[in-house]
C-alpha cells in the first residue's frame, strides 16, 4: 500500500476521535450519548469522503408494450412473450 498525504490526515483524525471517545466514555450517560453522536458523525464523514462505494448501477431496461415485462434496453424482442419491442 502506498502511503499518501491523506492517510496521515486520516490517522491524525482517528487519534483525536479515539481520545474524545475515551473521554466521553468516562462521563457517564451524557458521555455515552456523545459517543454515539461521535461515531455517527465519523460514519457520515466517511460516507461523504467517498470511502464507501455507492450502489452498483443497474443496466437500463424497458417494458414490453404487449405483456409489460421488463427487458434489456438493447433487446429486439420480449424474452417472455416474443413480441418485437417498439422504440417508443
C-alpha positions, 0 to 999 in steps of 0.5 A: 500500500502506498502511503499518501498525504491523506492517510496521515490526515486520516490517522491524525483524525482517528487519534483525536476521535479515539481520545474524545471517545475515551473521554466521553466514555468516562462521563457517564450517560451524557458521555455515552450519548456523545459517543454515539453522536461521535461515531455517527458523525465519523460514519457520515464523514466517511460516507461523504469522503467517498470511502464507501462505494455507492450502489452498483448501477443497474443496466437500463431496461424497458417494458414490453408494450404487449405483456409489460415485462421488463427487458434489456434496453438493447433487446429486439424482442420480449424474452417472455412473450416474443413480441418485437419491442417498439422504440417508443 
